[in-house]
Amino acid sequence: MNNFIVFLFVITICFGLSEACAESRVVFKNEIGNRTIFHVTCQSWNPAISHGQINIQPDRSHIFRFVSAKERTTYICNLFYQLPVDPHNPRPRIKQFHHLEAFRAGTRSNKCGQYREWCARHDAIYFRRNPSDPLGPVLRWTTID
């Protein structure tokens, strides 16, 4: 009987620990303004959480939610938006950033309940790990003419 109680205790702890993992979030915000649509394309090594292109309207955001308690999770994203048309240069100009590692949780780190926020503005790409912290510029756009 004692062995059975120990067995039930171990099973309960195992299931309780595996179910306690909070979802992680990667947030992309469009603060470019001027009716500009912000485009985000993300891929992950885990095909179950890969996404195609997301078009984010001005002053909106998009949240990727996932739980990755056991496996390594990495989001690699391409970000871009088109600048307004210049009357002196009719060719479209695009601001972009390729191969942004938007999220990474390794095998030894705490993968539960992580938060990453990326904010697109005209001058740069801003970032924060905690929703209560201020956004700070971390990356510059590349312009294609």
Stockholm file with secondary structure:
# STOCKHOLM 1.0

chainA/1-145         MNNFIVFLFVITICFGLSEACAESRVVFKNEIGNRTIFHVTCQSWNPAISHGQINIQPDRSHIFRFVSAKERTTYICNLFYQLPVDPHNPRPRIKQFHHLEAFRAGTRSNKCGQYREWCARHDAIYFRRNPSDPLGPVLRWTTID
#=GR chainA/1-145 SS CHHHHHHHHHHHHHHHHHHTCCCEEEEEEECCCTTCCEEEEEEESSGGGCCCEEEECTTCEEEEEECCSSSCEEEEEEEEEECCCBTTBCSCCEEEEEEEEEEEECSSSCCTTCEEEEEECSSCEEEESSTTSCCEEEECCEEEC
#=GC SS_cons         CHHHHHHHHHHHHHHHHHHTCCCEEEEEEECCCTTCCEEEEEEESSGGGCCCEEEECTTCEEEEEECCSSSCEEEEEEEEEECCCBTTBCSCCEEEEEEEEEEEECSSSCCTTCEEEEEECSSCEEEESSTTSCCEEEECCEEEC
//
